[in-house]
Amino acid sequence: MGKLFSGFSTDIGVDLGTCNTLIYIRGKGIVVSEPSVVAVERGTKRVVAVGEDAKKMLWKTPGDIIAIRPLRDGVIADLETTEKMIRYFISKVLQRRLFVRPRMVIGVPSCITEVERRAVEESAYKAGAREVKVIEESLAAAIGANIPIYEPAGHMIVDIGGGTSEISVISLGGMVVTNAIRLGGDEFDEAIMKHVRTVHNLIIGEGTAEDLKKKIGNASPDKKIEKMEIKGTDAITGLPRRLEIDSVEVREALQEPITAIIEEIKRTLGQTPPELAADIVERGIVMTGGGSLLKGLDVLIANETGVPAFKAENPLNCVALGAGMYFEREKNSHHHGYNYNRQ
């Protein structure tokens, strides 16, 4: 019987990201990690595909099917589709276990509005949750990165997602300072595309730009210069063309978005109460999210701020993990009196 009862409280953590949605189930790990894309029929809005399958249709859809990314820059651009997407992913993992209504914690960017927040809650209830808590992405990321957030000490977390970057100082289980900018991995790719077009008159796709970023991108100057060959369309002749590009150029292309993130980190440090700032200098800045995987970004942040910075263990999964562990952690925290979380 014990086993049956433990099944009654499934805790599910959801990272509702601009680029990818991840779902974590306690005891099972990450069960869904798919692009936040929905393909619908043009007239009827009937859902044709969600996630991986829908992403394949993103740039290649026939006229009657539209692929929608319902979240743009961390904001829900299309509520109805977001709801369909959440329900689809959740029903995918909850098949046949419907007598077990899960508790669900959803990590969302702190820059979304109250209305959007409610809409996310609403769709989770409709998808079959018995209890829903919507929390800030960086709070979830901090729990997922194993930061003891309920201690009376300051911790800084920098979560760089696809559409938003969130920089927060957390203490006693609450956000003391938080700043979010609508800029993330997507903007890194766009900056590379723009640069290649401006400098080389070559038009490349998002996929190619992302490849460049992942393979030879580096935020801090490196002795070794890496090169990569890319293919695209010549902006003048309209014909396909190859081009070799090196890591120095990719770094130049990324300068603007990266500088914006670093400025935001400095601004957040400037708004942090001195006692907590002293903790942060000692403990360092923890980086999560896909954007933190950019080579050399931790080194650059450390050099620019004078505060050590390091990547969390599984930067991509932190938000989903932390959301899934939220109820458990909160229950075990003895600082209940100090919980400043906005309900």
Residue frames as qw, qx, qy, qz and C-alpha x, y, z in Angstrom:
[[0.000, 0.883, 0.469, 0.000, 0.00, 0.00, 0.00],
 [0.366, -0.689, 0.061, 0.623, 2.82, 2.39, 0.84],
 [0.352, -0.037, 0.558, 0.750, 3.85, 2.46, -2.77],
 [0.091, 0.659, 0.665, 0.338, 0.33, 3.27, -3.87],
 [0.209, -0.898, -0.309, 0.233, 0.09, 6.20, -1.52],
 [0.379, -0.500, 0.251, 0.737, 3.43, 7.67, -2.48],
 [0.284, 0.287, 0.655, 0.639, 1.97, 7.70, -5.97],
 [0.006, 0.816, 0.576, -0.050, -0.75, 10.04, -4.83],
 [0.062, -0.937, 0.001, 0.344, 1.41, 13.10, -4.63],
 [0.719, 0.288, 0.250, 0.581, 3.28, 13.32, -7.86],
 [0.114, -0.828, 0.009, 0.550, 5.23, 16.56, -7.95],
 [0.668, 0.488, 0.357, 0.433, 5.78, 17.93, -11.39],
 [0.229, -0.669, 0.086, 0.702, 8.14, 20.77, -12.24],
 [0.591, 0.650, 0.406, 0.253, 7.68, 22.65, -15.48],
 [0.284, -0.462, 0.193, 0.818, 10.11, 25.03, -17.13],
 [0.479, 0.755, 0.447, -0.012, 8.00, 27.01, -19.54],
 [0.403, -0.457, 0.282, 0.741, 10.73, 28.43, -21.73],
 [0.383, 0.687, -0.138, -0.601, 10.73, 30.62, -24.79],
 [0.349, 0.486, -0.726, -0.339, 12.71, 28.00, -26.72],
 [0.471, 0.012, -0.882, -0.033, 12.16, 24.76, -24.88],
 [0.676, -0.463, 0.108, -0.563, 9.69, 23.37, -22.38],
 [0.363, 0.233, -0.874, 0.222, 11.01, 20.86, -19.85],
 [0.743, -0.450, -0.052, -0.493, 8.99, 18.72, -17.48],
 [0.223, 0.340, -0.841, 0.358, 10.47, 16.98, -14.47],
 [0.784, -0.417, -0.255, -0.382, 8.64, 14.37, -12.40],
 [0.332, -0.636, 0.625, -0.308, 9.98, 13.56, -8.97],
 [0.743, -0.151, 0.645, -0.097, 11.40, 10.06, -8.97],
 [0.797, 0.446, 0.387, 0.127, 11.53, 9.94, -12.75],
 [0.440, -0.274, 0.307, 0.798, 13.72, 12.84, -13.76],
 [0.254, 0.448, -0.202, -0.833, 13.25, 14.98, -16.88],
 [0.549, 0.286, 0.785, -0.013, 10.48, 13.34, -18.91],
 [0.485, 0.780, 0.361, 0.161, 9.89, 16.03, -21.53],
 [0.289, -0.599, 0.203, 0.719, 12.41, 18.32, -23.14],
 [0.476, 0.480, 0.617, 0.402, 10.99, 19.69, -26.34],
 [0.153, 0.128, 0.163, 0.966, 10.89, 22.94, -28.28],
 [0.195, 0.515, 0.540, -0.636, 8.09, 25.34, -27.30],
 [0.200, 0.203, -0.501, -0.817, 6.48, 25.19, -30.72],
 [0.517, 0.348, 0.710, -0.327, 2.95, 24.34, -31.78],
 [0.022, 0.046, -0.650, -0.758, 1.83, 23.68, -35.36],
 [0.397, 0.439, 0.619, -0.516, -1.81, 24.48, -36.09],
 [0.359, 0.486, 0.667, 0.436, -4.10, 24.48, -39.12],
 [0.139, 0.139, 0.088, 0.976, -4.51, 27.96, -40.50],
 [0.372, -0.420, -0.330, -0.759, -8.28, 28.34, -40.45],
 [0.731, -0.467, -0.441, -0.232, -9.41, 26.03, -37.67],
 [0.177, -0.711, 0.528, -0.430, -6.47, 26.50, -35.24],
 [0.976, -0.183, -0.024, -0.116, -6.56, 22.70, -34.82],
 [0.336, -0.723, 0.595, 0.099, -3.29, 21.47, -33.32],
 [0.845, 0.417, -0.313, -0.118, -1.35, 19.35, -35.80],
 [0.814, 0.070, -0.397, 0.418, 1.88, 18.84, -33.88],
 [0.390, -0.906, 0.103, -0.129, 3.64, 20.04, -30.75],
 [0.658, -0.604, 0.396, 0.213, 7.28, 20.20, -29.70],
 [0.428, -0.344, 0.675, 0.493, 9.96, 18.43, -31.72],
 [0.432, 0.420, 0.739, 0.302, 7.56, 17.52, -34.56],
 [0.165, 0.930, 0.317, -0.090, 6.22, 21.05, -34.76],
 [0.269, -0.770, 0.302, 0.493, 9.71, 22.56, -34.77],
 [0.490, -0.007, 0.703, 0.516, 10.55, 20.60, -37.90],
 [0.290, 0.697, 0.601, 0.262, 7.68, 22.45, -39.55],
 [0.210, -0.750, -0.194, 0.596, 8.77, 25.87, -38.31],
 [0.007, 0.592, -0.333, -0.734, 10.47, 27.12, -41.48],
 [0.016, 0.121, -0.845, -0.520, 9.15, 24.61, -43.95],
 [0.379, 0.350, 0.748, -0.417, 5.40, 24.64, -43.51],
 [0.124, 0.397, 0.701, 0.579, 2.96, 24.32, -46.38],
 [0.113, -0.366, -0.125, -0.915, 0.48, 27.15, -46.64],
 [0.605, -0.510, -0.363, -0.492, -2.28, 25.63, -44.54],
 [0.778, -0.443, -0.356, 0.268, -0.17, 24.83, -41.48],
 [0.072, 0.844, -0.257, 0.466, 1.37, 27.52, -39.27],
 [0.712, -0.164, -0.507, 0.457, 4.03, 26.80, -36.70],
 [0.228, -0.872, -0.019, -0.433, 3.66, 29.09, -33.69],
 [0.485, 0.039, -0.600, 0.635, 6.12, 29.80, -30.93],
 [0.330, -0.779, -0.484, -0.225, 3.59, 30.82, -28.30],
 [0.502, -0.776, -0.077, 0.374, 6.20, 32.37, -26.01],
 [0.542, 0.655, -0.011, 0.527, 8.25, 35.24, -27.31],
 [0.173, 0.548, -0.388, 0.721, 10.96, 36.81, -25.19],
 [0.172, -0.068, -0.816, 0.548, 9.67, 34.95, -22.20],
 [0.393, 0.182, 0.279, -0.857, 6.25, 36.51, -22.64],
 [0.423, 0.325, 0.846, 0.004, 3.18, 34.60, -23.60],
 [0.110, 0.204, -0.361, -0.903, 2.44, 36.01, -27.04],
 [0.564, -0.074, -0.550, -0.611, -0.38, 33.59, -27.69],
 [0.457, -0.289, 0.608, -0.582, -2.35, 32.47, -24.67],
 [0.890, 0.125, 0.074, -0.432, -4.63, 29.97, -26.34],
 [0.780, 0.426, -0.455, 0.050, -1.75, 28.13, -27.98],
 [0.041, 0.503, -0.720, 0.476, 0.33, 28.19, -24.80],
 [0.678, -0.172, 0.455, -0.552, -2.52, 26.50, -23.02],
 [0.929, 0.269, -0.122, -0.222, -2.79, 23.81, -25.70],
 [0.529, 0.544, -0.605, 0.243, 0.94, 23.26, -25.49],
 [0.240, -0.418, 0.692, -0.538, 1.03, 22.91, -21.70],
 [0.821, -0.017, 0.316, -0.475, -1.90, 20.51, -21.81],
 [0.845, 0.412, -0.324, -0.102, -0.32, 18.46, -24.56],
 [0.337, 0.515, -0.707, 0.347, 3.01, 18.03, -22.76],
 [0.389, -0.310, 0.644, -0.582, 1.38, 17.24, -19.44],
 [0.888, 0.091, 0.158, -0.421, -1.11, 14.76, -20.82],
 [0.697, 0.491, -0.522, 0.004, 1.79, 13.10, -22.61],
 [0.229, 0.375, -0.788, 0.431, 3.48, 12.32, -19.31],
 [0.413, -0.132, 0.595, -0.677, 0.39, 11.62, -17.24],
 [0.638, 0.040, -0.569, -0.517, -1.23, 8.94, -19.38],
 [0.728, -0.186, -0.652, -0.099, -3.16, 6.29, -17.52],
 [0.416, -0.154, -0.637, 0.630, -2.32, 7.70, -14.12],
 [0.106, -0.529, -0.221, -0.812, -5.20, 10.08, -13.99],
 [0.607, -0.678, -0.411, -0.055, -6.43, 9.19, -10.50],
 [0.602, -0.379, -0.137, 0.689, -3.20, 10.78, -9.38],
 [0.223, 0.925, 0.181, 0.251, -3.69, 14.50, -9.71],
 [0.696, 0.060, -0.207, 0.685, -0.26, 16.06, -9.50],
 [0.213, -0.884, -0.092, 0.406, 0.97, 19.14, -7.72],
 [0.672, 0.501, 0.213, 0.502, 2.59, 21.34, -10.27],
 [0.282, -0.777, 0.031, 0.562, 5.16, 24.09, -10.00],
 [0.633, 0.631, 0.281, 0.349, 5.82, 26.16, -13.08],
 [0.441, -0.471, 0.075, 0.761, 8.85, 28.39, -13.51],
 [0.393, 0.807, 0.364, 0.248, 8.11, 31.55, -15.51],
 [0.431, 0.308, -0.082, 0.844, 10.18, 34.66, -16.29],
 [0.193, -0.519, -0.520, 0.650, 9.70, 37.34, -13.64],
 [0.041, 0.209, -0.169, -0.962, 8.89, 39.87, -16.35],
 [0.152, -0.378, -0.787, -0.463, 5.55, 38.29, -17.27],
 [0.320, -0.348, 0.061, -0.879, 2.41, 40.12, -16.21],
 [0.405, -0.044, 0.710, -0.575, -0.03, 39.09, -13.52],
 [0.765, 0.326, 0.037, -0.554, -2.57, 38.23, -16.24],
 [0.622, 0.448, -0.630, -0.125, -0.11, 35.96, -18.04],
 [0.017, -0.304, 0.862, -0.405, 0.82, 34.37, -14.75],
 [0.606, 0.093, 0.512, -0.602, -2.80, 33.55, -14.05],
 [0.763, 0.419, -0.251, -0.423, -3.23, 32.19, -17.53],
 [0.380, 0.404, -0.828, 0.083, -0.35, 29.77, -16.97],
 [0.279, -0.110, 0.783, -0.544, -1.92, 28.68, -13.69],
 [0.705, 0.272, 0.177, -0.631, -5.28, 28.26, -15.35],
 [0.709, 0.415, -0.492, -0.287, -3.91, 26.06, -18.12],
 [0.172, 0.305, -0.900, 0.259, -2.11, 23.85, -15.62],
 [0.478, 0.062, 0.633, -0.606, -5.37, 23.34, -13.71],
 [0.756, 0.388, -0.064, -0.523, -7.14, 22.54, -16.95],
 [0.544, 0.446, -0.706, -0.081, -4.41, 20.06, -17.76],
 [0.837, -0.250, -0.474, -0.107, -5.26, 18.19, -14.59],
 [0.343, 0.246, -0.612, 0.669, -3.19, 19.56, -11.71],
 [0.453, -0.675, -0.582, 0.007, -4.73, 19.60, -8.26],
 [0.363, -0.845, -0.059, 0.387, -2.44, 22.33, -6.97],
 [0.636, 0.562, 0.105, 0.519, -0.46, 24.83, -9.01],
 [0.374, -0.803, 0.000, 0.463, 2.22, 27.24, -7.95],
 [0.605, 0.706, 0.052, 0.365, 3.80, 29.64, -10.42],
 [0.561, -0.709, 0.058, 0.424, 7.25, 30.77, -9.32],
 [0.215, 0.892, -0.318, -0.241, 9.99, 32.95, -10.76],
 [0.872, 0.405, -0.256, 0.099, 12.35, 31.17, -13.07],
 [0.312, 0.614, -0.576, 0.440, 15.43, 32.24, -11.16],
 [0.580, -0.431, 0.495, -0.483, 14.02, 30.96, -7.87],
 [0.976, 0.104, 0.113, -0.153, 13.41, 27.59, -9.51],
 [0.688, 0.579, -0.364, 0.241, 16.84, 27.68, -11.15],
 [0.090, -0.655, 0.588, -0.467, 18.49, 28.38, -7.79],
 [0.798, -0.249, 0.434, -0.334, 16.79, 25.39, -6.16],
 [0.942, 0.336, 0.006, -0.018, 17.72, 23.23, -9.15],
 [0.499, 0.654, -0.440, 0.360, 21.33, 24.37, -8.91],
 [0.757, -0.312, -0.493, 0.295, 21.36, 23.16, -5.29],
 [0.130, 0.432, -0.279, 0.847, 21.77, 26.62, -3.83],
 [0.285, -0.424, -0.766, 0.390, 20.59, 26.66, -0.20],
 [0.009, 0.510, 0.260, 0.820, 18.16, 29.49, -0.86],
 [0.518, -0.730, -0.387, -0.222, 16.44, 29.38, 2.50],
 [0.638, -0.255, -0.289, 0.667, 19.60, 30.40, 4.36],
 [0.061, -0.959, -0.171, 0.220, 19.88, 33.97, 5.59],
 [0.439, -0.433, 0.412, 0.671, 22.67, 34.62, 3.08],
 [0.460, 0.695, -0.081, -0.547, 22.80, 36.24, -0.32],
 [0.607, 0.014, 0.704, 0.369, 23.08, 34.17, -3.48],
 [0.342, 0.591, -0.190, -0.705, 23.21, 35.53, -6.99],
 [0.618, 0.192, 0.743, 0.173, 21.85, 33.54, -9.89],
 [0.248, 0.509, -0.341, -0.750, 22.10, 34.48, -13.55],
 [0.611, 0.264, 0.746, -0.026, 19.66, 32.50, -15.68],
 [0.181, 0.466, -0.417, -0.759, 20.18, 33.03, -19.41],
 [0.645, 0.309, 0.682, -0.151, 17.36, 31.42, -21.34],
 [0.470, 0.350, 0.605, 0.539, 16.35, 31.57, -24.97],
 [0.083, 0.754, 0.392, 0.520, 14.32, 34.74, -24.75],
 [0.321, -0.893, 0.033, -0.314, 15.06, 36.25, -21.36],
 [0.554, 0.187, -0.585, 0.563, 17.93, 36.61, -18.95],
 [0.536, -0.769, -0.189, -0.295, 17.10, 36.94, -15.32],
 [0.436, 0.316, -0.560, 0.630, 19.54, 38.09, -12.67],
 [0.596, -0.672, -0.224, -0.380, 18.42, 37.67, -9.09],
 [0.130, 0.369, -0.720, 0.573, 19.72, 37.90, -5.60],
 [0.728, -0.381, -0.467, -0.327, 18.00, 35.42, -3.34],
 [0.114, 0.267, -0.731, 0.617, 18.01, 35.18, 0.43],
 [0.322, 0.094, 0.707, -0.622, 15.71, 33.45, 2.91],
 [0.338, 0.361, 0.865, 0.079, 13.75, 31.83, 0.10],
 [0.290, 0.852, 0.379, -0.216, 12.73, 35.11, -1.49],
 [0.575, 0.491, 0.175, 0.631, 13.91, 37.41, -4.22],
 [0.331, -0.646, -0.191, 0.661, 15.66, 40.43, -2.77],
 [0.176, 0.645, -0.269, -0.693, 16.58, 42.02, -6.09],
 [0.634, 0.208, 0.703, 0.246, 15.63, 40.76, -9.51],
 [0.261, 0.637, -0.231, -0.688, 16.12, 42.17, -12.98],
 [0.688, 0.250, 0.661, 0.167, 15.00, 40.53, -16.16],
 [0.184, 0.569, -0.331, -0.730, 15.89, 41.59, -19.66],
 [0.836, 0.398, 0.299, -0.233, 14.26, 40.28, -22.78],
 [0.415, 0.729, -0.537, -0.093, 17.45, 39.03, -24.28],
 [0.783, -0.327, 0.525, -0.060, 18.88, 35.53, -24.37],
 [0.569, -0.146, 0.716, 0.378, 20.23, 32.80, -26.59],
 [0.513, 0.682, 0.507, 0.120, 17.91, 33.79, -29.45],
 [0.103, 0.984, -0.067, -0.127, 19.48, 37.25, -29.52],
 [0.469, -0.531, 0.599, 0.373, 22.94, 35.68, -29.60],
 [0.585, 0.263, 0.695, 0.323, 21.93, 33.86, -32.79],
 [0.321, 0.889, 0.325, 0.032, 20.37, 36.98, -34.28],
 [0.181, -0.892, 0.281, 0.304, 23.51, 38.99, -33.58],
 [0.516, -0.256, 0.700, 0.423, 25.59, 36.41, -35.45],
 [0.501, 0.559, 0.622, 0.222, 23.17, 36.42, -38.41],
 [0.123, 0.977, 0.123, -0.122, 23.23, 40.20, -38.55],
 [0.342, -0.724, 0.456, 0.387, 27.01, 40.34, -38.40],
 [0.550, 0.002, 0.728, 0.409, 27.51, 37.78, -41.19],
 [0.401, 0.745, 0.508, 0.162, 25.07, 39.66, -43.37],
 [0.015, -0.985, 0.022, 0.172, 26.54, 43.10, -42.71],
 [0.337, -0.694, 0.538, 0.340, 30.19, 42.12, -42.98],
 [0.335, -0.183, 0.841, 0.383, 30.07, 39.35, -45.58],
 [0.517, 0.244, -0.266, -0.776, 26.81, 39.96, -47.46],
 [0.332, 0.013, -0.933, -0.140, 25.82, 36.42, -46.61],
 [0.649, -0.301, 0.070, -0.695, 22.37, 35.43, -45.37],
 [0.283, 0.110, -0.943, 0.140, 22.41, 32.46, -42.99],
 [0.614, -0.478, -0.482, -0.404, 19.61, 30.71, -41.12],
 [0.538, -0.688, 0.266, -0.408, 19.06, 30.52, -37.38],
 [0.986, -0.153, 0.047, 0.051, 20.29, 26.94, -37.30],
 [0.716, 0.434, -0.165, 0.521, 23.64, 27.89, -38.84],
 [0.052, -0.746, 0.260, -0.611, 24.04, 30.83, -36.46],
 [0.782, -0.529, 0.179, -0.277, 23.31, 28.59, -33.51],
 [0.959, 0.106, -0.059, 0.256, 25.89, 26.10, -34.77],
 [0.426, 0.621, -0.249, 0.609, 28.53, 28.80, -34.97],
 [0.395, -0.706, 0.245, -0.534, 27.69, 29.94, -31.45],
 [0.911, -0.357, 0.155, -0.135, 27.90, 26.44, -30.00],
 [0.933, 0.172, -0.014, 0.314, 30.94, 25.21, -31.91],
 [0.603, 0.244, -0.117, 0.751, 33.30, 28.17, -32.03],
 [0.207, -0.853, -0.124, -0.463, 31.59, 30.87, -29.95],
 [0.644, -0.220, -0.430, 0.593, 33.67, 32.22, -27.08],
 [0.142, -0.949, -0.259, -0.108, 32.90, 35.24, -24.95],
 [0.379, -0.846, 0.268, 0.263, 36.45, 35.84, -23.76],
 [0.461, 0.740, -0.470, -0.136, 39.50, 36.17, -26.02],
 [0.932, -0.202, 0.293, 0.066, 41.30, 32.88, -26.46],
 [0.236, -0.597, 0.607, 0.469, 44.83, 32.20, -27.69],
 [0.324, 0.071, 0.875, 0.353, 43.57, 29.50, -30.00],
 [0.430, 0.344, -0.076, -0.831, 41.49, 30.78, -32.90],
 [0.479, 0.183, 0.859, 0.018, 38.94, 28.28, -34.18],
 [0.259, 0.261, -0.416, -0.832, 37.47, 28.29, -37.68],
 [0.486, 0.304, 0.797, -0.189, 34.31, 26.89, -39.20],
 [0.009, -0.022, -0.606, -0.795, 32.85, 26.75, -42.68],
 [0.372, 0.446, 0.599, -0.551, 29.26, 27.90, -43.16],
 [0.173, 0.275, 0.705, 0.630, 26.88, 27.97, -46.11],
 [0.168, 0.604, 0.457, -0.631, 24.30, 30.60, -46.91],
 [0.470, 0.707, 0.470, 0.243, 22.78, 32.75, -49.60],
 [0.379, 0.006, 0.085, 0.922, 24.69, 35.62, -51.14],
 [0.099, 0.666, 0.468, -0.573, 22.69, 38.77, -50.35],
 [0.161, 0.575, -0.276, -0.753, 23.55, 40.32, -53.71],
 [0.263, 0.222, -0.778, -0.525, 23.44, 37.50, -56.25],
 [0.793, -0.080, 0.136, -0.588, 20.91, 35.37, -54.38],
 [0.805, 0.254, -0.533, -0.055, 23.09, 32.31, -55.00],
 [0.865, -0.496, -0.035, 0.070, 24.36, 29.81, -52.42],
 [0.386, 0.726, -0.439, 0.362, 27.88, 30.48, -51.16],
 [0.823, -0.333, -0.346, 0.304, 30.34, 29.07, -48.62],
 [0.037, 0.847, -0.252, 0.467, 32.35, 31.11, -46.16],
 [0.695, -0.127, -0.553, 0.441, 34.93, 30.40, -43.52],
 [0.270, -0.824, 0.020, -0.497, 34.48, 32.28, -40.29],
 [0.530, 0.147, -0.669, 0.500, 36.61, 32.31, -37.14],
 [0.463, -0.570, -0.625, 0.267, 35.97, 32.55, -33.42],
 [0.244, -0.217, -0.141, 0.935, 37.26, 36.12, -33.19],
 [0.199, -0.185, -0.406, -0.872, 34.51, 37.27, -35.52],
 [0.489, -0.497, -0.693, -0.181, 31.84, 35.34, -33.66],
 [0.423, -0.436, -0.478, 0.634, 33.01, 37.03, -30.47],
 [0.044, -0.067, 0.094, 0.992, 32.75, 40.45, -32.10],
 [0.344, -0.333, -0.605, -0.636, 29.26, 39.60, -33.32],
 [0.549, -0.516, -0.656, 0.047, 28.18, 38.62, -29.81],
 [0.314, 0.091, -0.349, 0.878, 29.65, 41.67, -28.14],
 [0.284, -0.344, -0.076, -0.892, 26.43, 43.68, -27.97],
 [0.749, -0.421, -0.355, -0.370, 24.06, 41.17, -26.34],
 [0.750, -0.158, -0.488, 0.417, 26.79, 39.94, -23.99],
 [0.199, 0.204, -0.266, 0.921, 27.66, 43.46, -22.89],
 [0.482, -0.429, -0.173, -0.744, 23.97, 44.08, -22.19],
 [0.825, -0.358, -0.435, -0.041, 23.81, 41.02, -19.92],
 [0.614, -0.032, -0.404, 0.678, 26.99, 42.04, -18.08],
 [0.059, -0.359, 0.080, -0.928, 25.69, 45.59, -17.57],
 [0.674, -0.447, -0.283, -0.515, 22.52, 44.11, -16.08],
 [0.803, -0.236, -0.460, 0.296, 24.57, 41.93, -13.71],
 [0.367, 0.132, -0.296, 0.872, 26.54, 44.99, -12.59],
 [0.328, -0.426, -0.099, -0.837, 23.33, 46.96, -12.11],
 [0.791, -0.414, -0.392, -0.221, 21.88, 44.16, -9.99],
 [0.683, -0.111, -0.431, 0.579, 25.03, 43.98, -7.87],
 [0.113, 0.284, -0.128, 0.943, 24.70, 47.73, -7.41],
 [0.540, -0.438, -0.163, -0.700, 21.15, 47.34, -6.06],
 [0.774, -0.221, -0.587, 0.084, 22.12, 44.56, -3.65],
 [0.511, -0.839, 0.084, -0.170, 22.26, 45.38, 0.09],
 [0.159, 0.754, -0.617, 0.159, 25.93, 45.46, 1.21],
 [0.572, -0.359, 0.701, -0.230, 25.70, 42.46, 3.57],
 [0.873, 0.294, 0.373, -0.114, 24.29, 40.28, 0.84],
 [0.548, 0.789, -0.278, 0.006, 26.80, 41.63, -1.67],
 [0.181, -0.660, 0.716, -0.138, 29.57, 40.51, 0.66],
 [0.768, -0.027, 0.620, -0.159, 28.08, 36.97, 0.62],
 [0.787, 0.599, 0.116, -0.092, 27.97, 37.00, -3.17],
 [0.249, 0.815, -0.522, 0.033, 31.61, 38.04, -3.51],
 [0.396, -0.442, 0.788, -0.164, 32.47, 35.08, -1.31],
 [0.697, 0.140, 0.684, -0.162, 30.17, 32.50, -2.92],
 [0.168, -0.123, 0.690, 0.693, 30.27, 33.65, -6.50],
 [0.566, 0.311, -0.039, -0.762, 27.62, 34.01, -9.19],
 [0.503, 0.065, 0.860, 0.046, 25.86, 30.83, -10.26],
 [0.334, 0.355, -0.391, -0.780, 24.96, 30.63, -13.95],
 [0.506, 0.222, 0.827, -0.102, 22.10, 28.56, -15.33],
 [0.573, 0.695, 0.179, -0.396, 20.14, 28.32, -18.58],
 [0.848, 0.368, 0.258, 0.280, 21.30, 27.44, -22.06],
 [0.300, 0.912, -0.109, 0.258, 23.04, 30.78, -22.55],
 [0.483, -0.773, 0.411, -0.013, 25.43, 30.02, -19.70],
 [0.901, 0.010, 0.366, 0.232, 26.92, 27.27, -21.88],
 [0.498, 0.844, -0.100, 0.173, 28.53, 29.86, -24.14],
 [0.823, -0.029, -0.191, 0.534, 32.25, 29.22, -23.82],
 [0.425, 0.163, -0.152, 0.877, 34.16, 31.82, -21.82],
 [0.257, -0.712, -0.277, -0.591, 31.08, 33.66, -20.57],
 [0.719, -0.635, -0.249, 0.133, 31.77, 32.73, -16.95],
 [0.654, -0.102, -0.026, 0.749, 35.36, 33.97, -17.32],
 [0.142, 0.476, 0.217, 0.840, 34.21, 37.25, -18.84],
 [0.470, -0.751, -0.307, -0.347, 31.58, 37.84, -16.14],
 [0.756, -0.498, -0.179, 0.386, 34.17, 37.18, -13.44],
 [0.522, 0.081, 0.069, 0.846, 36.66, 39.56, -15.05],
 [0.020, -0.562, -0.284, -0.777, 34.10, 42.30, -15.54],
 [0.541, -0.716, -0.221, -0.382, 32.51, 42.15, -12.09],
 [0.068, 0.549, -0.676, 0.486, 35.39, 40.96, -9.94],
 [0.710, -0.206, 0.476, -0.476, 33.07, 38.26, -8.57],
 [0.151, -0.195, 0.942, 0.229, 33.80, 34.59, -9.33],
 [0.720, 0.238, 0.003, -0.652, 31.22, 33.07, -11.71],
 [0.112, -0.211, 0.959, 0.154, 30.61, 29.43, -12.49],
 [0.562, -0.044, -0.541, -0.624, 28.11, 27.26, -14.34],
 [0.727, -0.219, 0.441, -0.479, 25.61, 25.16, -12.41],
 [0.473, -0.197, 0.851, 0.113, 25.81, 21.41, -12.87],
 [0.333, 0.383, 0.787, 0.350, 23.02, 20.91, -15.42],
 [0.021, 0.239, 0.044, -0.970, 22.39, 24.47, -16.56],
 [0.310, -0.110, -0.588, -0.739, 19.64, 23.47, -19.01],
 [0.494, -0.378, -0.769, -0.150, 17.62, 21.48, -16.49],
 [0.192, 0.001, -0.570, 0.799, 17.92, 23.68, -13.41],
 [0.394, -0.099, 0.051, -0.912, 14.54, 25.43, -13.71],
 [0.754, -0.125, -0.482, -0.428, 12.57, 22.22, -14.25],
 [0.595, -0.047, -0.716, 0.363, 14.45, 20.38, -11.48],
 [0.071, 0.046, -0.460, 0.884, 14.05, 23.24, -9.04],
 [0.546, -0.148, -0.125, -0.815, 10.35, 23.60, -9.80],
 [0.771, -0.120, -0.594, -0.195, 9.87, 19.88, -9.20],
 [0.557, -0.097, -0.640, 0.521, 11.69, 20.08, -5.88],
 [0.088, -0.481, 0.072, -0.869, 10.00, 23.29, -4.75],
 [0.700, -0.522, -0.177, -0.455, 7.29, 21.86, -2.46],
 [0.881, -0.171, -0.341, 0.280, 9.73, 19.47, -0.85],
 [0.466, 0.241, -0.263, 0.810, 12.32, 22.19, -0.22],
 [0.249, -0.540, 0.013, -0.804, 9.80, 24.62, 1.13],
 [0.816, -0.462, -0.270, -0.219, 8.45, 22.04, 3.53],
 [0.836, -0.162, -0.274, 0.446, 11.95, 21.36, 4.84],
 [0.278, 0.474, -0.172, 0.818, 12.91, 24.98, 5.19],
 [0.376, -0.508, -0.634, 0.446, 12.64, 26.24, 8.71],
 [0.120, -0.166, -0.046, 0.978, 12.33, 29.82, 7.61],
 [0.087, 0.585, 0.768, 0.245, 8.64, 29.72, 7.00],
 [0.125, -0.815, -0.352, 0.443, 8.16, 32.99, 8.74],
 [0.159, -0.610, 0.277, 0.726, 10.47, 34.69, 6.31],
 [0.470, 0.256, 0.725, 0.434, 8.97, 33.51, 3.10],
 [0.123, 0.528, 0.035, -0.839, 8.57, 36.66, 1.04],
 [0.178, 0.128, 0.799, 0.560, 7.35, 34.91, -2.07],
 [0.444, 0.114, -0.047, -0.887, 4.52, 36.72, -3.75],
 [0.504, 0.185, 0.823, -0.186, 1.59, 34.39, -3.67]]
